Amino acid sequence: MASLLHLPITGAFHTFNALDVDQHVELLVKLLEVSAKEAKNEIFQCRGAYVCLAWLRDFYPSKCDVRQWTIVARAYLLHLVGCTLFANKSATHINVVFLDTFCDLSQSGSYSWGATTLVHMYDNLNDASKCTTKHLAGYITLLHVIITYFTSNY
């Protein structure tokens, strides 16, 4: 992980606790500075504790225009992990709980992102191994790179 993606494999682990709808709304209001109404609408539209990646992409320029760089960074990073490290089967949503890791941007780099990404990928591989599962979630490019690495070196 460290050499392939330059993600730290040592450091603190962030605990992603299950949150209720009000706590998700509170995270969006506090960290992205959207209105409570807008946050509730987005969570309701996504039918759960998620925001659409398209919503984040649309949200991003408005915060750039007013130079709210900390909020811009949080939105960008949430979108980035939603498209790559913690991608889900929908490929269109990201769980709001991941936003909590970007509360303090100076601390975000100290987390063990590499190990967390592997745990997420292996958890999704476990789900994909069931005969009723039709799609694979997770960082598929990483899985491809790992398979290529091991098949060419062993």
DSSP file (Angstrom, degrees, kcal/mol; ACC not computed):
  #  RESIDUE AA STRUCTURE BP1 BP2  ACC     N-H-->O    O-->H-N    N-H-->O    O-->H-N    TCO  KAPPA ALPHA  PHI   PSI    X-CA   Y-CA   Z-CA
    1    1 A M     >>       0   0    0      0, 0.0     4,-2.1     0, 0.0     6,-1.2   0.000 360.0 360.0 360.0 -43.0    0.0    0.0    0.0
    2    2 A A  H  >5 +     0   0    0      4,-0.2     4,-0.6     1,-0.2   112,-0.0   0.907 360.0  35.5 -65.2 -40.4    2.8    2.4    0.9
    3    3 A S  H  45S+     0   0    0      2,-0.1    -1,-0.2     3,-0.1     0, 0.0   0.837 121.5  45.2 -84.2 -32.3    4.7    1.9   -2.3
    4    4 A L  H  45S+     0   0    0      1,-0.1    -2,-0.2     3,-0.1    -1,-0.1   0.934 135.3   8.6 -76.1 -46.5    1.7    1.4   -4.7
    5    5 A L  H  <5S-     0   0    0     -4,-2.1    -3,-0.2     2,-0.2    -2,-0.1   0.440  91.5-122.3-116.4  -3.1   -0.5    4.3   -3.5
    6    6 A H     << +     0   0    0     -5,-0.7    -4,-0.2    -4,-0.6    -3,-0.1   0.854  62.2 146.7  58.3  35.9    1.7    6.2   -1.1
    7    7 A L        -     0   0    0     -6,-1.2    -1,-0.2   106,-0.1    -2,-0.2  -0.859  55.3-107.2-100.3 137.0   -0.9    5.7    1.6
    8    8 A P        -     0   0    0      0, 0.0   106,-2.7     0, 0.0   107,-0.6  -0.379  26.9-171.9 -64.7 136.8    0.4    5.4    5.1
    9    9 A I  S    S+     0   0    0    105,-0.2     2,-0.3   104,-0.2   103,-0.1   0.441  71.6  57.3-106.5  -4.5    0.1    1.9    6.5
   10   10 A T  S    S+     0   0    0    101,-0.2     2,-0.3   105,-0.0   103,-0.2  -0.859  77.3  66.8-118.9 159.8    1.1    2.9   10.0
   11   11 A G  S    S-     0   0    0     -2,-0.3   100,-0.2   101,-0.1   101,-0.1  -0.809  84.4 -20.3 128.0-169.0   -0.6    5.5   12.2
   12   12 A A  B     -a  111   0A   0     98,-1.6   100,-2.6    -2,-0.3     2,-0.5  -0.405  53.5-134.2 -75.1 147.2   -3.9    5.9   14.0
   13   13 A F        -     0   0    0     98,-0.2     2,-0.5    -2,-0.1   100,-0.1  -0.886  16.2-140.0 -99.0 132.8   -7.0    4.0   13.1
   14   14 A H        -     0   0    0     -2,-0.5     2,-0.6    98,-0.1    87,-0.1  -0.787  13.1-135.7 -91.1 133.1  -10.2    6.1   12.8
   15   15 A T        -     0   0    0     -2,-0.5     2,-1.1     1,-0.0    -2,-0.0  -0.801   9.9-154.2 -91.3 120.4  -13.2    4.4   14.2
   16   16 A F        -     0   0    0     -2,-0.6     2,-0.2    85,-0.0    82,-0.1  -0.787  18.4-168.2 -95.9  95.9  -16.2    4.8   11.9
   17   17 A N        -     0   0    0     -2,-1.1     2,-0.2    80,-0.1    -2,-0.0  -0.581  29.0-102.8 -85.2 145.5  -19.2    4.5   14.2
   18   18 A A        -     0   0    0     -2,-0.2     2,-0.3     1,-0.0    -1,-0.1  -0.461  43.5-162.4 -64.7 135.4  -22.7    4.1   13.0
   19   19 A L        -     0   0    0     -2,-0.2     2,-0.1    30,-0.0    78,-0.1  -0.849  14.4-121.7-120.0 155.1  -24.6    7.4   13.2
   20   20 A D     >  -     0   0    0     -2,-0.3     4,-1.8     1,-0.1     3,-0.4  -0.431  39.9 -95.3 -87.9 173.1  -28.2    8.3   13.1
   21   21 A V  H  > S+     0   0    0      1,-0.2     4,-2.5     2,-0.2     5,-0.2   0.878 123.7  53.7 -57.8 -42.9  -29.7   10.7   10.5
   22   22 A D  H  > S+     0   0    0      1,-0.2     4,-2.4     2,-0.2    -1,-0.2   0.869 107.7  51.0 -62.7 -36.1  -29.5   13.7   12.8
   23   23 A Q  H  > S+     0   0    0     -3,-0.4     4,-2.1     2,-0.2    -1,-0.2   0.861 109.4  50.6 -69.8 -35.0  -25.8   13.1   13.4
   24   24 A H  H  X S+     0   0    0     -4,-1.8     4,-2.2     2,-0.2    -2,-0.2   0.922 111.2  48.2 -65.8 -43.5  -25.1   12.9    9.6
   25   25 A V  H  X S+     0   0    0     -4,-2.5     4,-2.7     1,-0.2     5,-0.2   0.926 110.2  52.6 -60.7 -44.3  -27.0   16.1    9.1
   26   26 A E  H  X S+     0   0    0     -4,-2.4     4,-2.8     1,-0.2     5,-0.2   0.889 107.7  51.4 -59.8 -41.2  -24.9   17.7   11.9
   27   27 A L  H  X>S+     0   0    0     -4,-2.1     4,-3.0     2,-0.2     5,-0.5   0.929 111.9  46.6 -61.6 -45.5  -21.7   16.6   10.3
   28   28 A L  H  X5S+     0   0    0     -4,-2.2     4,-1.7     1,-0.2     6,-1.0   0.909 115.0  46.3 -64.4 -42.0  -22.7   18.1    6.9
   29   29 A V  H  X5S+     0   0    0     -4,-2.7     4,-0.6     4,-0.2    -2,-0.2   0.931 119.5  40.2 -65.1 -45.6  -23.8   21.4    8.6
   30   30 A K  H  <5S+     0   0    0     -4,-2.8    -2,-0.2    -5,-0.2    -3,-0.2   0.925 126.4  29.7 -71.9 -46.4  -20.7   21.6   10.7
   31   31 A L  H  <5S+     0   0    0     -4,-3.0    -3,-0.2    -5,-0.2    -2,-0.2   0.763 132.9  28.7 -93.6 -26.1  -18.0   20.5    8.3
   32   32 A L  H  <<S-     0   0    0     -4,-1.7    -3,-0.2    -5,-0.5    -2,-0.1   0.455  95.9-132.6-110.4  -3.8  -19.3   21.6    4.9
   33   33 A E     <  +     0   0    0     -4,-0.6     2,-0.3    -5,-0.4    -4,-0.2   0.883  52.1 147.1  53.5  45.8  -21.4   24.5    6.2
   34   34 A V        -     0   0    0     -6,-1.0    -1,-0.2     1,-0.1    -2,-0.1  -0.675  55.5 -92.3 -98.5 163.8  -24.5   23.6    4.3
   35   35 A S     >  -     0   0    0     -2,-0.3     4,-2.5     1,-0.1     5,-0.2  -0.377  29.7-118.3 -72.2 156.1  -28.0   24.4    5.8
   36   36 A A  H  > S+     0   0    0      1,-0.2     4,-2.6     2,-0.2     5,-0.2   0.876 116.5  53.7 -60.8 -37.3  -29.7   21.7    7.8
   37   37 A K  H  > S+     0   0    0      2,-0.2     4,-2.5     1,-0.2    -1,-0.2   0.929 109.4  46.8 -63.6 -45.4  -32.5   21.7    5.2
   38   38 A E  H  > S+     0   0    0      2,-0.2     4,-2.2     1,-0.2    -2,-0.2   0.904 113.0  49.6 -63.9 -41.5  -30.1   21.1    2.4
   39   39 A A  H  X S+     0   0    0     -4,-2.5     4,-2.4     2,-0.2     5,-0.2   0.923 112.0  47.7 -63.5 -45.0  -28.3   18.4    4.3
   40   40 A K  H  X S+     0   0    0     -4,-2.6     4,-2.7     1,-0.2     5,-0.2   0.902 110.9  52.1 -63.4 -41.1  -31.6   16.6    5.1
   41   41 A N  H  X S+     0   0    0     -4,-2.5     4,-2.6     2,-0.2    -1,-0.2   0.916 110.9  47.0 -61.8 -42.7  -32.7   16.9    1.5
   42   42 A E  H  X S+     0   0    0     -4,-2.2     4,-1.9     2,-0.2    -2,-0.2   0.921 114.1  46.2 -66.8 -43.8  -29.5   15.3    0.3
   43   43 A I  H  <>S+     0   0    0     -4,-2.4     5,-1.9     2,-0.2     4,-0.5   0.898 114.3  48.9 -65.3 -40.2  -29.6   12.5    2.8
   44   44 A F  H ><5S+     0   0    0     -4,-2.7     3,-0.9    -5,-0.2    -2,-0.2   0.917 110.3  50.8 -64.5 -43.4  -33.3   11.9    2.1
   45   45 A Q  H 3<5S+     0   0    0     -4,-2.6    -1,-0.2     1,-0.3    -2,-0.2   0.855 111.5  47.8 -63.1 -35.4  -32.7   11.8   -1.7
   46   46 A C  T 3<5S-     0   0    0     -4,-1.9    -1,-0.3     4,-0.3    -2,-0.2   0.500 108.5-128.8 -84.9  -3.9  -29.9    9.3   -1.2
   47   47 A R  T < 5S+     0   0    0     -3,-0.9     2,-0.3    -4,-0.5    -3,-0.2   0.903  74.6  15.3  59.6  46.8  -32.1    7.2    1.0
   48   48 A G  S   <S-     0   0    0     -5,-1.9     2,-1.4     2,-0.2    -2,-0.2  -0.991 116.7 -30.7 157.0-160.4  -29.7    6.8    3.8
   49   49 A A  S    S+     0   0    0     -2,-0.3    47,-2.7    -3,-0.1    48,-0.4  -0.205 100.3 101.7 -84.5  45.7  -26.5    8.1    5.4
   50   50 A Y  E     -B   95   0B   0     -2,-1.4     2,-0.4    -7,-0.3    -4,-0.3  -0.819  55.0-152.1-127.3 161.8  -25.0    9.1    2.0
   51   51 A V  E     -B   94   0B   0     43,-2.0    43,-2.1    -2,-0.3     2,-0.2  -0.972  34.0-108.3-127.1 150.1  -24.4   12.1   -0.2
   52   52 A C  E  >  -B   93   0B   0     -2,-0.4     4,-1.8    41,-0.2    41,-0.3  -0.519  15.0-135.8 -75.3 141.1  -24.2   11.9   -4.0
   53   53 A L  H  > S+     0   0    0     39,-3.0     4,-2.3     1,-0.2     5,-0.1   0.865 109.0  56.8 -63.1 -34.4  -20.8   12.3   -5.5
   54   54 A A  H  > S+     0   0    0     38,-0.5     4,-2.4     2,-0.2    -1,-0.2   0.881 103.1  54.1 -63.4 -37.6  -22.5   14.6   -8.1
   55   55 A W  H  > S+     0   0    0      2,-0.2     4,-2.2     1,-0.2    -1,-0.2   0.909 108.9  48.4 -62.1 -42.1  -23.8   16.8   -5.2
   56   56 A L  H  X S+     0   0    0     -4,-1.8     4,-2.2     2,-0.2    -2,-0.2   0.911 110.7  50.8 -64.2 -41.5  -20.3   17.1   -3.9
   57   57 A R  H  < S+     0   0    0     -4,-2.3    -2,-0.2     1,-0.2    -1,-0.2   0.891 114.1  44.1 -63.6 -38.5  -19.0   18.0   -7.4
   58   58 A D  H  X S+     0   0    0     -4,-2.4     4,-0.6     1,-0.2    -1,-0.2   0.838 114.2  50.6 -72.5 -32.9  -21.7   20.7   -7.7
   59   59 A F  H  X S+     0   0    0     -4,-2.2     4,-1.3    -5,-0.2     3,-0.4   0.849  97.5  70.5 -71.0 -37.2  -21.1   21.9   -4.2
   60   60 A Y  H >X S+     0   0    0     -4,-2.2     4,-1.7     1,-0.2     3,-0.5   0.877  94.1  49.4 -53.9 -52.9  -17.4   22.3   -4.7
   61   61 A P  H 3> S+     0   0    0      0, 0.0     4,-2.6     0, 0.0    -1,-0.2   0.855 105.5  58.0 -61.7 -34.3  -17.2   25.3   -7.1
   62   62 A S  H 3X S+     0   0    0     -4,-0.6     4,-1.0    -3,-0.4    -2,-0.2   0.879 109.3  44.7 -64.5 -35.2  -19.6   27.4   -5.0
   63   63 A K  H <<>S+     0   0    0     -4,-1.3     5,-2.5    -3,-0.5    -1,-0.2   0.807 111.1  54.0 -77.3 -29.4  -17.2   27.1   -2.0
   64   64 A C  H ><5S+     0   0    0     -4,-1.7     3,-1.5     3,-0.2    -2,-0.2   0.904 103.3  57.5 -66.3 -40.5  -14.2   27.8   -4.3
   65   65 A D  H 3<5S+     0   0    0     -4,-2.6    -1,-0.2     1,-0.3    -2,-0.2   0.846 111.9  40.2 -59.6 -35.0  -15.9   31.0   -5.5
   66   66 A V  T 3<5S-     0   0    0     -4,-1.0    -1,-0.3    -5,-0.2    -2,-0.2   0.292 113.2-120.4 -99.0   9.9  -16.1   32.3   -1.9
   67   67 A R  T < 5 +     0   0    0     -3,-1.5     2,-1.3     1,-0.2    -3,-0.2   0.847  55.5 155.1  58.3  42.1  -12.6   31.0   -1.0
   68   68 A Q     >< +     0   0    0     -5,-2.5     4,-2.4     1,-0.2     3,-0.3  -0.656  14.1 172.3 -94.9  77.0  -13.7   28.7    1.8
   69   69 A W  H  >  +     0   0    0     -2,-1.3     4,-2.6     1,-0.2    -1,-0.2   0.786  68.5  54.6 -66.4 -33.4  -10.6   26.5    1.3
   70   70 A T  H  > S+     0   0    0      2,-0.2     4,-2.2     1,-0.2    -1,-0.2   0.928 112.8  44.0 -66.2 -42.7  -11.0   24.3    4.3
   71   71 A I  H  > S+     0   0    0     -3,-0.3     4,-2.6     2,-0.2    -2,-0.2   0.896 112.3  53.4 -67.1 -40.3  -14.5   23.4    3.2
   72   72 A V  H  X S+     0   0    0     -4,-2.4     4,-2.6     1,-0.2    -2,-0.2   0.923 109.2  49.3 -58.6 -45.4  -13.3   22.9   -0.3
   73   73 A A  H  X S+     0   0    0     -4,-2.6     4,-2.8     2,-0.2     5,-0.2   0.916 111.1  48.9 -62.6 -43.7  -10.6   20.5    0.9
   74   74 A R  H  X S+     0   0    0     -4,-2.2     4,-2.5     2,-0.2     5,-0.2   0.926 113.1  46.9 -62.0 -44.9  -13.1   18.5    2.9
   75   75 A A  H  X S+     0   0    0     -4,-2.6     4,-2.2     2,-0.2    -2,-0.2   0.915 114.1  48.1 -63.7 -42.8  -15.5   18.2    0.0
   76   76 A Y  H  X S+     0   0    0     -4,-2.6     4,-2.7    -5,-0.2    -2,-0.2   0.931 113.5  46.4 -63.1 -46.8  -12.7   17.3   -2.4
   77   77 A L  H  X S+     0   0    0     -4,-2.8     4,-2.6     2,-0.2     5,-0.2   0.889 111.5  51.2 -66.0 -39.4  -11.3   14.6    0.0
   78   78 A L  H  X S+     0   0    0     -4,-2.5     4,-1.7    -5,-0.2    -1,-0.2   0.919 112.7  46.6 -62.4 -42.8  -14.7   13.2    0.7
   79   79 A H  H  X S+     0   0    0     -4,-2.2     4,-1.6    -5,-0.2    -2,-0.2   0.913 111.4  52.7 -63.4 -42.9  -15.3   12.9   -3.1
   80   80 A L  H  X S+     0   0    0     -4,-2.7     4,-1.6     1,-0.2     5,-0.3   0.934 111.5  43.4 -61.1 -49.0  -11.9   11.4   -3.6
   81   81 A V  H  <>S+     0   0    0     -4,-2.6     5,-3.0     1,-0.2    -1,-0.2   0.822 112.0  56.3 -68.9 -27.9  -12.3    8.6   -1.0
   82   82 A G  H  <5S+     0   0    0     -4,-1.7     6,-0.4    -5,-0.2    -1,-0.2   0.803 112.6  40.7 -70.7 -28.7  -15.9    8.0   -2.3
   83   83 A C  H  <5S+     0   0    0     -4,-1.6    -2,-0.2    -3,-0.3    -1,-0.2   0.693 134.6   8.7 -89.3 -21.5  -14.5    7.4   -5.9
   84   84 A T  T ><5S+     0   0    0     -4,-1.6     3,-1.4    -5,-0.2    -3,-0.2   0.623 124.7  31.4-123.4 -84.9  -11.5    5.4   -4.9
   85   85 A L  T 3 5S+     0   0    0     -5,-0.3    54,-0.4     1,-0.3    -3,-0.2   0.844 131.8  24.1 -57.9 -43.4  -10.6    4.1   -1.5
   86   86 A F  T 3 <S+     0   0    0     -5,-3.0    -1,-0.3    52,-0.1     9,-0.2  -0.158  82.7 158.6-118.5  38.0  -14.2    3.5   -0.1
   87   87 A A    <   -     0   0    0     -3,-1.4    51,-0.9     7,-0.1     2,-0.2  -0.327  23.7-156.2 -61.5 141.6  -16.1    3.1   -3.4
   88   88 A N    >   -     0   0    0      5,-0.4     3,-0.7    -6,-0.4    48,-0.1  -0.562  33.9 -90.8-111.7-179.4  -19.4    1.3   -3.0
   89   89 A K  T 3  S+     0   0    0      1,-0.2    47,-0.1    -2,-0.2    -2,-0.1   0.796 122.0  58.6 -65.1 -28.8  -21.5   -0.6   -5.5
   90   90 A S  T 3  S-     0   0    0      1,-0.1    -1,-0.2     3,-0.1    -3,-0.0   0.841  83.3-157.7 -69.3 -31.7  -23.5    2.4   -6.5
   91   91 A A  S <  S+     0   0    0     -3,-0.7    -2,-0.1     2,-0.2    -1,-0.1   0.655  79.8  75.4  59.0  16.4  -20.4    4.3   -7.6
   92   92 A T  S    S+     0   0    0      1,-0.1   -39,-3.0   -39,-0.1   -38,-0.5   0.449  86.7  55.6-130.0  -6.7  -22.5    7.4   -7.1
   93   93 A H  E     -B   52   0B   0    -41,-0.3    -5,-0.4   -11,-0.1     2,-0.4  -0.883  53.7-160.2-130.4 157.7  -22.7    7.8   -3.3
   94   94 A I  E     -B   51   0B   0    -43,-2.1   -43,-2.0    -2,-0.3     2,-0.2  -0.998  31.9-110.8-135.6 138.9  -20.4    8.2   -0.3
   95   95 A N  E >   -B   50   0B   0     -2,-0.4     3,-1.4    -9,-0.2     4,-0.3  -0.485  20.6-136.8 -68.1 133.4  -21.3    7.5    3.3
   96   96 A V  G >  S+     0   0    0    -47,-2.7     3,-1.9     1,-0.3     4,-0.5   0.758  95.5  77.6 -63.1 -25.8  -21.3   10.8    5.3
   97   97 A V  G >  S+     0   0    0    -48,-0.4     3,-1.1     1,-0.3     4,-0.3   0.796  83.9  64.3 -58.3 -28.2  -19.5    9.1    8.2
   98   98 A F  G X  S+     0   0    0     -3,-1.4     3,-1.3     1,-0.2     4,-0.3   0.745  86.3  72.5 -68.2 -21.6  -16.2    9.3    6.3
   99   99 A L  G X  S+     0   0    0     -3,-1.9     3,-1.9    -4,-0.3    -1,-0.2   0.809  82.3  71.2 -61.0 -29.3  -16.5   13.1    6.5
  100  100 A D  G X  S+     0   0    0     -3,-1.1     3,-1.5    -4,-0.5     4,-0.3   0.797  86.5  64.5 -59.4 -28.9  -15.6   12.9   10.2
  101  101 A T  G <  S+     0   0    0     -3,-1.3    -1,-0.3    -4,-0.3     3,-0.2   0.689 101.3  51.8 -68.6 -16.1  -12.0   11.9    9.2
  102  102 A F  G <  S+     0   0    0     -3,-1.9     3,-0.4    -4,-0.3    -1,-0.3   0.171  75.3 103.5-106.4  16.5  -11.6   15.4    7.7
  103  103 A C  S <  S+     0   0    0     -3,-1.5     2,-0.7     1,-0.3    -1,-0.2   0.952  94.5  29.0 -59.4 -51.2  -12.8   17.3   10.7
  104  104 A D  S >> S-     0   0    0     -4,-0.3     3,-1.6    -3,-0.2     4,-1.1  -0.893  75.7-168.8-112.5  98.5   -9.2   18.3   11.5
  105  105 A L  H 3> S+     0   0    0     -2,-0.7     4,-0.6    -3,-0.4    -1,-0.1   0.780  84.3  61.6 -61.6 -27.8   -7.3   18.3    8.2
  106  106 A S  H 34 S+     0   0    0      1,-0.2    -1,-0.3     2,-0.1     3,-0.1   0.759 109.6  42.1 -70.3 -21.8   -4.0   18.6    9.9
  107  107 A Q  H X4 S+     0   0    0     -3,-1.6     3,-2.0     1,-0.1     4,-0.3   0.645  92.0  84.8 -94.9 -18.2   -4.6   15.2   11.6
  108  108 A S  H >< S+     0   0    0     -4,-1.1     3,-1.1     1,-0.3    -2,-0.1   0.812  85.3  57.1 -57.8 -34.0   -6.1   13.5    8.5
  109  109 A G  T 3< S+     0   0    0     -4,-0.6    -1,-0.3     1,-0.2     4,-0.1   0.621  95.3  66.4 -73.3 -12.4   -2.7   12.5    7.2
  110  110 A S  T <  S+     0   0    0     -3,-2.0   -98,-1.6     2,-0.1    -1,-0.2   0.527  79.5 101.7 -88.0  -5.1   -1.8   10.6   10.3
  111  111 A Y  B <  S-a   12   0A   0     -3,-1.1     2,-1.8    -4,-0.3     3,-0.2  -0.424  85.0-112.0 -77.4 155.2   -4.5    7.9    9.8
  112  112 A S     >  +     0   0    0   -100,-2.6     4,-2.1     1,-0.2     5,-0.2  -0.568  48.7 164.1 -84.7  74.6   -3.6    4.5    8.5
  113  113 A W  H  >  +     0   0    0     -2,-1.8     4,-2.5     1,-0.2    -1,-0.2   0.854  68.8  56.1 -64.7 -36.9   -5.4    5.0    5.2
  114  114 A G  H  > S+     0   0    0   -106,-2.7     4,-2.1    -3,-0.2  -105,-0.2   0.939 110.3  42.8 -62.9 -48.3   -3.6    2.0    3.5
  115  115 A A  H  > S+     0   0    0   -107,-0.6     4,-2.4     1,-0.2    -1,-0.2   0.899 114.4  51.4 -65.1 -40.3   -4.6   -0.5    6.1
  116  116 A T  H  X S+     0   0    0     -4,-2.1     4,-2.4     1,-0.2    -1,-0.2   0.892 108.8  51.3 -64.4 -39.4   -8.2    0.9    6.2
  117  117 A T  H  X S+     0   0    0     -4,-2.5     4,-2.6     2,-0.2    22,-0.2   0.909 110.1  49.2 -63.3 -42.8   -8.4    0.7    2.5
  118  118 A L  H  X S+     0   0    0     -4,-2.1     4,-3.0     2,-0.2     5,-0.3   0.909 110.0  50.9 -63.8 -41.7   -7.3   -3.0    2.5
  119  119 A V  H  X S+     0   0    0     -4,-2.4     4,-2.4     2,-0.2    -2,-0.2   0.933 111.9  47.8 -60.5 -45.0   -9.9   -3.8    5.3
  120  120 A H  H  X S+     0   0    0     -4,-2.4     4,-2.0     2,-0.2    -2,-0.2   0.921 113.6  47.4 -61.1 -44.5  -12.6   -2.2    3.2
  121  121 A M  H  X S+     0   0    0     -4,-2.6     4,-2.3     1,-0.2    -2,-0.2   0.929 112.9  47.4 -65.1 -45.2  -11.5   -4.0    0.1
  122  122 A Y  H  X S+     0   0    0     -4,-3.0     4,-2.2     1,-0.2    -1,-0.2   0.868 109.6  54.0 -65.2 -35.8  -11.3   -7.4    1.8
  123  123 A D  H  X S+     0   0    0     -4,-2.4     4,-1.8    -5,-0.3    -1,-0.2   0.911 111.0  45.9 -63.2 -41.6  -14.7   -6.9    3.4
  124  124 A N  H  X S+     0   0    0     -4,-2.0     4,-2.3     2,-0.2    -2,-0.2   0.845 109.4  54.6 -70.6 -33.6  -16.1   -6.2    0.0
  125  125 A L  H  X S+     0   0    0     -4,-2.3     4,-1.2     2,-0.2    -2,-0.2   0.885 106.1  53.4 -64.6 -37.7  -14.3   -9.3   -1.4
  126  126 A N  H  < S+     0   0    0     -4,-2.2     3,-0.4     1,-0.2     4,-0.3   0.930 110.8  45.8 -60.4 -45.6  -16.0  -11.3    1.3
  127  127 A D  H >< S+     0   0    0     -4,-1.8     3,-1.3     1,-0.2    -2,-0.2   0.891 110.2  54.7 -63.8 -38.9  -19.4  -10.1    0.2
  128  128 A A  H 3< S+     0   0    0     -4,-2.3    -1,-0.2     1,-0.3    -2,-0.2   0.715  95.2  68.0 -69.5 -20.5  -18.6  -10.7   -3.4
  129  129 A S  T 3< S+     0   0    0     -4,-1.2     2,-0.3    -3,-0.4    -1,-0.3   0.588  79.1  98.7 -77.0  -8.1  -17.7  -14.3   -2.7
  130  130 A K  S X  S-     0   0    0     -3,-1.3     3,-1.7    -4,-0.3    -3,-0.0  -0.597  80.1-128.9 -80.8 140.8  -21.4  -15.1   -1.9
  131  131 A C  T 3  S+     0   0    0      1,-0.3    -1,-0.1    -2,-0.3    -3,-0.0   0.716 105.7  57.9 -65.2 -20.5  -23.3  -16.6   -4.8
  132  132 A T  T 3  S+     0   0    0      2,-0.0     2,-0.4     0, 0.0    -1,-0.3   0.582  84.9  98.4 -85.5  -8.9  -26.1  -14.0   -4.5
  133  133 A T    <   +     0   0    0     -3,-1.7     3,-0.1    -6,-0.2    -5,-0.0  -0.640  43.6 177.2 -85.0 133.7  -23.8  -11.1   -5.1
  134  134 A K        +     0   0    0     -2,-0.4     2,-0.3     1,-0.1    -1,-0.1   0.587  62.0  44.2-109.1 -15.4  -23.7   -9.7   -8.6
  135  135 A H        -     0   0    0      0, 0.0     2,-0.5     0, 0.0    -1,-0.1  -0.941  67.4-134.9-134.9 153.7  -21.3   -6.7   -8.2
  136  136 A L        -     0   0    0     -2,-0.3     2,-0.2   -47,-0.1     4,-0.1  -0.902  20.5-164.9-107.8 134.2  -18.0   -6.0   -6.5
  137  137 A A        +     0   0    0     -2,-0.5     2,-0.2   -13,-0.2   -49,-0.2  -0.690  42.6  59.6-110.3 167.9  -17.5   -2.9   -4.5
  138  138 A G  S    S-     0   0    0    -51,-0.9     2,-1.5    -2,-0.2     3,-0.2  -0.608 102.0 -31.8 110.9-171.9  -14.2   -1.3   -3.3
  139  139 A Y     >  +     0   0    0    -54,-0.4     4,-1.7   -22,-0.2     3,-0.4  -0.656  59.6 178.0 -86.4  87.1  -11.1    0.0   -5.0
  140  140 A I  H  > S+     0   0    0     -2,-1.5     4,-2.5     1,-0.2    -1,-0.2   0.825  75.6  59.4 -65.5 -35.0  -11.1   -2.3   -7.9
  141  141 A T  H  > S+     0   0    0      1,-0.2     4,-2.3     2,-0.2    -1,-0.2   0.905 105.4  50.3 -60.4 -40.8   -8.0   -0.7   -9.5
  142  142 A L  H  > S+     0   0    0     -3,-0.4     4,-2.6     2,-0.2    -2,-0.2   0.921 108.7  51.6 -62.7 -44.1   -6.1   -1.6   -6.3
  143  143 A L  H  X S+     0   0    0     -4,-1.7     4,-2.5     1,-0.2    -2,-0.2   0.918 110.0  49.7 -58.6 -43.7   -7.3   -5.1   -6.5
  144  144 A H  H  X S+     0   0    0     -4,-2.5     4,-2.6     1,-0.2    -1,-0.2   0.912 111.0  48.9 -61.8 -43.5   -6.1   -5.4  -10.1
  145  145 A V  H  X S+     0   0    0     -4,-2.3     4,-2.7     2,-0.2    -2,-0.2   0.911 111.7  49.1 -63.7 -42.8   -2.7   -4.0   -9.2
  146  146 A I  H  X S+     0   0    0     -4,-2.6     4,-2.6     2,-0.2     5,-0.2   0.924 112.4  47.6 -63.6 -44.6   -2.3   -6.4   -6.3
  147  147 A I  H  X S+     0   0    0     -4,-2.5     4,-2.4    -5,-0.2     5,-0.2   0.925 113.5  48.1 -62.8 -44.4   -3.3   -9.4   -8.4
  148  148 A T  H  X S+     0   0    0     -4,-2.6     4,-1.7    -5,-0.2    -2,-0.2   0.904 111.7  50.6 -61.6 -42.5   -0.9   -8.3  -11.2
  149  149 A Y  H  X S+     0   0    0     -4,-2.7     4,-1.5     1,-0.2    -2,-0.2   0.946 114.3  42.3 -61.5 -49.5    1.9   -7.8   -8.7
  150  150 A F  H  X S+     0   0    0     -4,-2.6     4,-1.1     1,-0.2    -2,-0.2   0.858 114.2  50.4 -70.9 -34.3    1.6  -11.2   -7.1
  151  151 A T  H  < S+     0   0    0     -4,-2.4    -1,-0.2    -5,-0.2    -2,-0.2   0.802 115.0  43.5 -74.7 -26.3    1.1  -13.1  -10.3
  152  152 A S  H  < S+     0   0    0     -4,-1.7    -2,-0.2    -5,-0.2    -1,-0.2   0.716 118.9  42.1 -88.5 -21.1    4.2  -11.5  -11.9
  153  153 A N  H  <        0   0    0     -4,-1.5    -2,-0.2    -5,-0.2    -3,-0.1   0.526 360.0 360.0-103.3  -7.1    6.4  -11.8   -8.9
  154  154 A Y     <        0   0    0     -4,-1.1    -3,-0.1    -5,-0.1    -2,-0.1   0.391 360.0 360.0-130.6 360.0    5.6  -15.3   -7.7
